[in-house]
Amino acid sequence: MAEAVEAVDRERSKLEKRLRSVKTSTISSLSELTSELTQLQESIRRNGDGEEMSCEQNNLLLQSLELVRDGVGKLSGEHKDIHGSISKVGRAIDRNFTSDIHVCSQDNVLDSPEQASMLNEVVYEHFLRQGQMAVAKCLIEEAGVVVDQAHHSQYVQLNCILEACKARNLSPALSWASKHRDALEAHNSQLEFKLHRLQFLSLLQAGDLRAALDYSKNLALYSTSFRKEVQQLMGCFLYISRGLGQSPYAELLHSRLWEEVCDDFMHEACAIHGLALNSHLAACLSVGCQALPSLLQIKAVMQQRQCPDMWISMNELPIDIDPGLKFQYHAVFACPILRQQCTAENPPMRLTCGHVISKEAINRLVAGIRLKCPYCPVEMTSDEPRQIYF
């Protein structure tokens, strides 16, 4: 994949260089043509209305026409060359990237009503997560998706608050943070302080010093936990006359603080309400894009070795895919006895001694109704182990 990207990038760099060259040449040619035509226009103007053009003016006109004809021909030729360079980039993409990816998919995966319903729910939740309420409503009406109204209402509320924050209206977010203060404190969240800080700075920027001074009472609650930050905010009063943008606290006006508070709000709100922080659909797409090159390679190897059905016969991928920590949502347990990863049919089981092995390993180790831990002398009955959840 890296080699393919580099090959396409080389063609793109050549095209970019060619475009810069053509731009410079075009500007120069047009400047020459404009200058020539301006001189011709000035010469005709000096000749006066109704008077015949002199021999010198006729020659100048013929020279100008020839120059325009050559210039237009040159620009047309360069334009054709650019199309050729663009085509090379397209051919490089076709040559280095496989567009036929159906070999990595399985037919009839979403044929059953249950699977189709699950897909519709994932798409519906994606639209909710993106704040596209009208599209989500249209989907549930046309696809007949059964939704949890409480779940829907939570997303509507959070998106309304988020849109208000992006419009720099912090009142809805402040009300929400005040209502969920205990939960935010349990998460050691800084969200409420960041909201108060931005609201205070907004009042200062608006020039309403009295309102900003009155609002600073809200910052007194954070004088211990955010002592340095509160001191900086109070120091802003000293630079109102000359402008905060010219003060040592100019960084407090950076738009990054607004982006940060929007991200923090969605993170904390989703955690408190038990909602997914990221869209499941977007996560699947990202992981799929990362896994696709490896899947195409292993599929080609399997076809060469004439075992294409092996992929379909297994309930798992034939290779490991590492999407990175960003997409790791739960722990993975491998049975230390059988050296196999646990599944829903073969879950991890906790023995009375505290050791954990898989259910299938227990079935193989049990003798009658007695079971001995493979790691310590503790014995127990076969019904004493309990399934554990990560």
N, C-alpha and C positions, 0 to 999 in steps of 0.2 A: 504493500500500500504506500509506503514512504517513497519508494522509487517511482511509482506511478504519479504521485503528487509532484515530485521533483521534475519529472519529464514534462508535465503539463505546465508547471510554473516556468520552466525555461522558455517554452513557446509563448507564454503570457508576457514574459520579460521582453522577448524580441518584439512582440506586438506593441508593447508600451513604448519601447525605444523608437519604433517606426512611427508611431502616432506623434511622439514629440517632434521628430524630425519633420514630418509632414506639416505639423502645426506651424513650426518656425518658417518653413518654406512658403506656406500659404500666406502667412502674415506679410512676409517680405514681398511676395508677388503682388498681393492686393495693394500694398503700399505703393509699389512702383506704378501699377495701373491707375490708381487714384491720382497720383502726382501728375502722370502724363495727361490724363483726361482733364485735370484742373487747369493745366497749362493751355490745352486746346480750347477749353471754355473761355479762358481769359483772353486768348488771342481773338476768338470770334466776337467776344463782347467789345473789344477795342475797335473792331472793324466797323461797328455800327449797324443799325437795322437797314435793310434794303440794299446794302452795298454788296457787290460781288466779292467772293473770296479771292485773295491774291494767290499767286502761284506758290508762294512759300507756305501759306495756310493750307492749301490743298495737299502739299507734300506732308505737312505736319499731321493732317487728318489721316492720310494713307498710312503714315508711320504708326499713328495711334491705333488704327484698326488692326494693323498687322501685329502690334504688340498685344492687344486684347485677345486676338485669335490665338497667338502663341501661349499667352498666359492661361486661357481657358483650356487649351489642349494639355498643358502641363498639369493643371489641377485635376483634369479628368483622368489622366494617366496615373497620378498618385492615388486618386480615389480608388481606381481599380486595384492597384497594388495593396491598398489597405484591406480590401475585401479578400484578397488572396491570403494575407497574413491572418485574418480572422478565421478563414476556413482551415488554416493549419492548426489553430488552437482547437477547433472543433474535432478535427481528425485525431489530434493528440489525445483528446478526452475519450473518443470512441476506441482508440487503440489501447489505452492504458487502463480503462475502467470497464468492467463487465456490466452491461445494462440488463442482461438476462439473468435475473436472480430467482426465477421460479423454481430452479433446481433445489433451492434451500428451503422450500416450503412444502407443506403436506396438503393434499387435497382433502376436501370435506371436513376441514377442521371446525368450521363455523356453520355447519349444515343444521345441527340440531337446534330446536327453539331455545333451549337453555343457554347454549353457547352464544347464539345470536343476541339473546337478551342481555347476557353479560357484556358483550361488546358494546351494545347500545348504552348500557349504564356507564361504561368507562368513557365513552365519547361524551355523554351527557355531563358527567362530572368534570371532564376537561373544559367544556364550555363554561360551566359554573366557576371553575377555578380561574378562568381567564376573564371573568366578568361579562361574558356574552350571554346575558340572561334571555334575550329575545330568541337567539338561536337555540338555546337549551329548551326553552318552552316549546318552540316549534318541533324539536326532535321528539319530546315526550308525547306530543299530540299526534304526530304522524307515525311514530314507531310503536306507540302504545306502551311506553316504558312506565313501569310502576315506581314512583319515587317516594321517598320519605320527606314529607312536607317540612318537618322540623330540620332535617338536614339541608333542604333547599333554602329555608329561611335563614339559616346560619350563614350560608355562603352569600346570600343577598345582602345581609347586614354587613358582613365583613368587607365585601366589595364596595359597598356604599361608603364605608368609613375610609377604605383605602383610596378611593377616588377623591374624597374630600381632602385627604392628606396630600395627595399629588397636586391638588389645587391650592395647597397651603392654607387649608381650613382645618385647624386642629381640634375644634370643639367636639366633634363626634368621637374622635380618638381619645381625648381626655376624659370624656364621660364614660367610655368603655373601660379605660384603664382604672378609673376610680371605682367602678362597679366590680372589677376583678382584681382589686389590689391585693387581697390575701393570696390568690393563686399566683400572681406575678411575684410576690415576695417569696413564695415557696420555691419558685424557679430562679431566685436571685436575679431577677430581671431588672435592667436599667431603663426599660421602656418609658415608664411614667416620668422619670427625671428628664429624659431626652425630650419628651413632649413639652414639659414645662419650660425647658431651656429654649426650645425653638419659639414657643409662644411669647416668652419674655423678649427674645431678640427681635421678633416681628413687631412688637410694640415700640421697641427702641428705634428700629428702622423707620417706622411710621412717624417718628418724632413726637409721640405721645408720652412724654417723660413722666407725667403724673400717673398715667395708667400703668406704665412699666414699673414705677416705684411701688404702687399698690400691689401689682402682681408679684413682685419679688418676695412677698410674704409666703407665697407657695414654695419658694426655694428654701425657706428656713427648715423644712422637714429633712432636707438633704445636706445640711451644713456639716454633718459629721461624716456621713458615708461618701459625699462628693465635695469635700472641703475645698480642694484646689479649683474645681470647676466652678463652684459658687463664687469663689473669690474673683475669678476671671470675669464672671458675669457682672459682679458689682463694680469691677474696675472699668467696665464699658462706659459708665456714667461720666468718667473723666474725659472721654474722647468724643462726646456727642457733638460738640461745637465744630470740631475739625473733621468729623466723619469716622465711623468705625472702620471703613475700608482703608484708612490711612493710619490705623492704630495697631498696636501689638496684638490685638485680638481680631484682626481681619479674617483669620481662618475660620472664625465662628460664623461667618456669613457665607461660607462655601456651600454650594448646592449638594455636596456630598452628604452633609448632615441630614438633609431632607430624604435623600435616597436611603440612607442608613435607617432612619426611623420608620420608613415604609416597610423595609425588609424585616426589621425587628418586630413591627406590629403583626405582620402576617405570620411570622415564625411563632410568636407567643400566642396569638389567637388560635392558630391551628392546633398547637399543643394543648391549650386549655379546653378547646371544644372537641378534641379528639378527631380532627380532620387531617387529611393528607396535606402536607406542606407543598409537595410537588404533584403535578398532574401525572396519574398512572400512565396515560397515553403518551405523554412526552417522555417519561422515563423509559417506557418500552421502546420507543422510537430511537432514543439515544443509545440504549444498550444494543439494540439491533444493528444500528449503524456501526458500532464498534466491533460487533461480533461477525458481521457479514463477510469481511475479507477472509477470516480464518475458516468460516463455514464453506465458502466457495472453494478454498484450497483443499479442505478435507473431502468435500464432495467430489472434486475432480479426481483425487487419489482413489476414492472408493469406486468410482466408475471405471477407472483404468484397471483396477484389480477385479472388476466384474463382481462386485458385491454391493450394488446400489440399494438393495432391500435391507441392509443391516441397519441403516439409519431409522427406517420405519419400524423395524421390529423391536427396537429398544425404546424405553420410556424416558430416555435422557439423551443429551447430546454426546457424540463420541469423543469430544475434546472438552477441556476446561476453558471457560470464558471468564476472564477477570475484568469486570467493568469498572473496577476502582472502588475506593471507600465510599464515594458519593452514592453509589447504588447498592450498598450492602445494608439491608434493613433488618437482618436477624442473624443470630449465631448459627453456625453449621456444626453439627456434631457427627463425628465419625466413630463408629463402634471400635473400641480398642481390641476387641476379640476377633471380630470378623473383618476388620479393616475396611468397612463399608460405610458410606454416608447414610445416616438415618433418613427415613421417609415417613409419610403419613401412615403407610401400612406397616412400617417397621420403626416405631418411635423409640426415643431413648427412655430407659427405665431406671429409676433409682432404687437400689437395693437398700435393705434396712441398715447396712453398715455405712451407707453414703456413697459407695462406688456406683458409677453409671455405666451401663452397657445397653446394647440394643435388645429389643423384644425377641428377635430371632435368635440371638445368642443365648438368652434365657431358655428358650424352648429346646435348644440343643444341649444345654448344661443340666437341665432338670432331670433328676432321677427319681421316678415315682412322683411323690409330692414334695420331696425335699430338694433344696437348691443350695449349693455352696458357692460363696463368692470366689471368683477365680483369683482375687488379689489378697484376701485375708481369710482367716479361719472361720468367719461368721457363717452360720447356716440359718436357713429360713424356709418357710413353706413357699410353694410356687405362686401363691396368690398374694404374697406380701409386697413384692415390688410394685412401685407406683410410677405411672407415666409422668414425665416432667416436661415443661414447656419453656422454651427460650424466648 
